[in-house]
Amino acid sequence: MIKFLDLKDQYYRIKGEIDSAIHDVIESSAFIGGKFVKDFEAAFAGLQGCRHCIGVANGTDAIEIAIEAMGLPRGSEIIVPANSFIATSEAVTRSGHRVVFCDCGPGNYTISVSDLAQKITPRTSAVIPVHLYGHPADMDEIIRIARSNNMKVIEDSAQAHCAEYRSRRVGSIGDMGIFSFYPGKNLGAYGDGGAIVTGNDALAAKCRMIANHGRIEKYNHEFEGRNSRLDGIQAAVLNVKMRHLEEWTEKRIALAARYHTNLRDCTEIVLPRCESWARHVYHLYVIRTRCRDELAQSLKNGGIETGIHYPIALPRLKAYQYLKTPISEMNAIAYDREILSLPMGDHLSMNDIDEISGRILDFFNNAATTSKDRY
């Protein structure tokens, strides 16, 4: 079997380092705050090219805290992509704002800058571009549009650790960036975890206070905050994994290149596109095909796991029917019926990629496809 994701395999390869790090946390009793969290925050801030990093409980909290720290007008509109995990939009509404869905562009599936410009109203206060699947959104255009309309920019970099836009690390370009360390991410903890990064001293201080009960010092609280702290064990695990992240990222890029070489002549699929200005870190390797369900079943029958990210575009979810978002012309709606995530990660070998590619090509060679199935 070729697994979509294999966290156990990764653990066994760095078992000694991980076990030692967890042992050190337990021996020092630094479970909340302390050295391991401080070390992680300093290292991750440097990794992403930011002055500040605030470790929090998860990526969803990171978005909510970032929104709250901005002090945006209550009930204002925040624009998010229609193709993302619900955490992006959920954080907007849970923070007391109105979510507005923007279409994704073709190829790399990030937010469409042309549609973004069309979605802005006098009530718009911010945009949350998502660096989806590990590919950066077009940040120069997003920043230009946002600044000309007095909007804030929060980068959702949950899937894009070490991704780059014009040689700048994502998360460092907008007003703030957020990251998730959910176990399946390129940099994943052994539980939940998240972070906020920024170069703004005041925003960093506000985020840190919000995440720790509005605390100035022990038992002295300026306002009501929340309990959203990255714990010491997760920080220690992440400190170990950060040492390997660049190697793992380069491997993902090489595996993606192999997929591309193997599949580029198959007219029944659309391969992910990497723009010339981007470093795509391939959190997911997502193809499109009009035979998505049939191909997925064929691969499953052959012992190859796949995924769909995401099978229902956000505006189509029951949770957002009250918005009555016009969806008939959206790329995101057409794509959610075609996208298929192939296995991707440092657990795979080039031979695995060749086997997966071969089975895909065999499927289309043997399937009764017609011209309407080709792109």
N, C-alpha and C positions, 0 to 999 in steps of 0.2 A: 504494500500500500504506500502511496505517496500522500503524506499528510499536507493539509492546507497550512497548518501551523504546528510546530512541535517544540513547546517550551521545555519539556523534559530533556530533549536532546541538547538544547542550549545549556541547561543547568549542569548536565554531566560534564560538559566541556570546560566549565569554569567552576566546578564544584568546590575545589579547595579554596579558591578566593571567596566564594559566596559564604561557605560555612564559617570561614575565619572571620569574615566581616560581621555576620550575625552573632557569632560568639562574642565578639568585642562589644557589641551593643548590649548584650545581656550582662556581660561582666561589669560594664560601666553603669548599667541601669539608665542609660540615656535614651529612654523610650519616647519622650516628648520633648522636642527642642534639643538643645545640646550640640555637641561637637559634630556629630554625623550630619545633622541637618544643615548646620552652618557650612560645613565643608562642601556639601552637595550644592547649596545655593551659590556659593562662590564659584565652584567649578562650572555649574551649568550656565551661570551668567556669562562667564568667559567663553564657554563653548558657543553660545548663541550671540555673542557680541553685544551684550547689554551691561549696563552698570549695576542693575538690580535684578535679583531673582527672589521671589517669595514662594516657598513651598507650601502647597495647600493639599486638602484631602483628596481632591479629584479634579479632572478637567472641567466638569460642569460647574463646580463651585468656582473654579478659576474665572470662567466667563462671567458668572453672576457677580463676583467680587469686583472684577474689572469694570463692569457696567455701573455698579453702585459707587465705586470710587470716582467715576467720571462726574457724578452729580448732574446727570442729564435731566431735562425737564420731565416730570412725572407724566406718564401716558404718551410720551413722544414716540415716534416711529423709528425702528431700527431695522435696517435692510440686511437680510441674510440670504444665502443661496438656497435655491429650491432643492438641490441635491446635496444632502449632508445627513449626518446622524442627528436625531431629534434634539440632542443636548444643545446644539447651537441655537435653535429657535426657542426651545424650552426655557433657556436661561433668560431670554428676552422677556417673555411673558411673566415668568416668575419674579422678575425684577420690576414689574409694574409698567412695562412698555408694550407697545403694539408691534408685532412682527409683520414685516412686509417681505414677501418672497420675490427674489430676483432670479432670472433664468441663468443657466450655466452655458458656457460657450462650447463649441464643438472641439473635439481633439483632446484637450487636457481636463475638461469638465469643471474647471473653476468658474468663478462668478463672471458673468458677461458684463464687461464695462459699458457697452452700449445700452444694455437693458438697465443697468444700474442708474445711468443718467436719466432714464425715463421714469424710474420709480421714485425719484426724489420729489417731496412736497414741502410746503412750509413747516410741516410738523416733523420732518426727518431730522434726527439728532446724531445718528451714527450708522456705520456700516460694519459688518463683521465678515470680511472675506475669509473663506476657508481654503487652506492650501491642501486641497483634496487629493487623497491617495498618495501624497508626498510631492505633488507638483505645485510650485508657487503660483499664486494668483498674480495678475499683472499689476503690481503694486504702484508703479509710477503713475499709471492712469487712475488707479483708485484714489491715491493720495491727491492727485490734481483735482479730481471731481469733488472729493470730500472737502478739501481746503476752500474751493471756490463756493461751497455751499455751507460753510461753517459746521461741518460734521466731524465727529471723532471717528477714529479707525482702531478697531480691536482685531488683531490678527488671530484667527483660530488656527493654530499650528499643531493641533493635537496629533495629526498624522504626518508631521513634516520635520521631525528632529534632524537638524543639520542640512535641511534643504536650503538652497540659495537662490536669491533673485538678484541678478546682475552683481554677483559676488558678495552680496550681503545676506547674512543669515536671516531667515524668516523669523518673525517675532520681534525683530529689532527695528522694523521700518515704520510701523504705525505708532500710535500713541502708546499702545500696550500690545503684548502678545501673550497668548495662553498655550499651555501644553498639557497633554494627558500622559500619564505613565501607566495606563491600564496595561495588564500583563501582555496583551498581544501587540502592543505598539513596538516600533523599532527600538525605542528605549523604554522597556517595560519593567515595572516593579513586580513584587510578589503579592500584590493586592492593589488597592486603588491608590492613586497619587496624582498630583497635578502641580502646575507652577504658573506663575505670572511673571513676565519679564518686562522691563521698561528702562528707559534712560532718564525718566522724570523722577526727581527725588521726592517731590510732594505726593505724586501718585503712588510711588512705592511705599511711602510711610503710611498712606491711607489704606492701601491694600493690606499691609501687614497688620494694622489695627483691626480692620474689619474681620480678618481671618482669625483673630484671637480675642473675640469678645469686646472689641473696641478699647482694648487695654493700652494704657500709657505705661504703667508699671504694675506689679502684682497688686491686685485688689484696688486698683485705681483705673476707672474706665471713663473715657470721654463720651462715649455713646454706646448704644447696644450694637454689638456685632454678631458674630457667629463662631461656632467651633469648627474650624476647617484648617487643621494643621497636618502637614506631612510628618509622619512619625519616624523615629530613629531607625527602625529596622528597614523600612522602605528606602530611606535615604542612603543607608549603608549598601543595600543591594544596588541602588542606582549608581552609587560611586564606583562600585566594581564594574558594572556594565558600561559605564561611560568610557572606561579605559579600552574597551573593545569596540565601541560604537563606530568609529571611523572604518575599521576593518570590515565590520558587518555591513556597513553602508556601501562600501565599494563592492562587496560581494553581491549585494542586491542589484547594483547598477550593472555589474557584469552578467548576472543571470537575466536581467531584462534585455540586455543587448543580444544574448543568445536566443531568447524568445523571438526577438525582432528578426534576427537573421533567419531563423527557422520558418517563421510564419508570414514574412512580408509579402510573399507572392500569392497568398490565399485570399481570393477576392470575396469570400463569404464572411470575412471578419475585418473589423477595424481595430488596429493596434493603438495603444496609448501613444500620444505625441508628446515629445519633450521639446519645448521652445528653446531657441538658441541662447536665450538669456537665463535659462533655468538650470539649476542642479536638481533633478528629480531623484528623490531617494526611495521611490517605489515601496512605500508602505504596503501598497496593493498594486498588483499588475492586472489592470482591468481592460478586457477586450469587449467589443460589441459584436453581436451576431443576431440575425433575425431567426436563427434556429437555437436560441439560447437554452431553452428547457430541454430540447432533445440532445444537444451537445453535453449539457451538464449530466444528464442521465447516462449517456454513453460513457463519459469519463468516470462516473461513479461505478458503473458496471465493471470498468477496468481497474478499479481500485485507486482512483485519483479523486481526491476531495477538491471541491470548489466552493465558492461563496457568491453572494450577490450583495453589492454595496452601492445602492440600496434598492430593495425590490419595490418600494412604494415611495415616490417622491414626496417630500414633506407637504406640499399643498393638497395632495390626495389623501392624506391621513385623516381619519375621523376627528382627531384632535383639532384640526384646523379648518373644518368645513364652515365654521362660522365666519371665516374671513372672506369666503366666496371669491377666492383668487382666480382670475381668468387663466385657464391652463391649456386651452386647446392648441395654442401655437408654441408652447414651451418645449425646448429641447429636452429638458429634464423629464418631462412626461413621456416623450418618445423613448428616451434612453432607458428608463427604468424597466422596460420590457425586453431590453437587449443586452444590458451589461452583465458581464460574468467575470468574477475574480478568479484568476488561476493561482495555483500555489506559488508563494513567494516568501523567501526568508533565508536566513543563514543556515538553516537545517538542510537545504537542498544542495544537490551537486549538479554539475553540467549534464551528467548522464540523466538525472531526473528531468531536467528541462527538455532534453532531447526526446525522452520517452513521452512526456506530456505532449510535446509538439507533434510527434509522430502520430499519436492517437487522435489528435485534432485533425491532422491532415487526412488520416485514414477515414475519419468520420465523414468529412466532406467529399472525399473521393468515392465513398460508398453510398452516401445519402442521395435521396432523390430531390436535390435542390434544383431550383429554376433561376432564371435571370432575376426575378424579384428578390431572391435571397442574396444577391451580390450587391456590393457597394460600388 
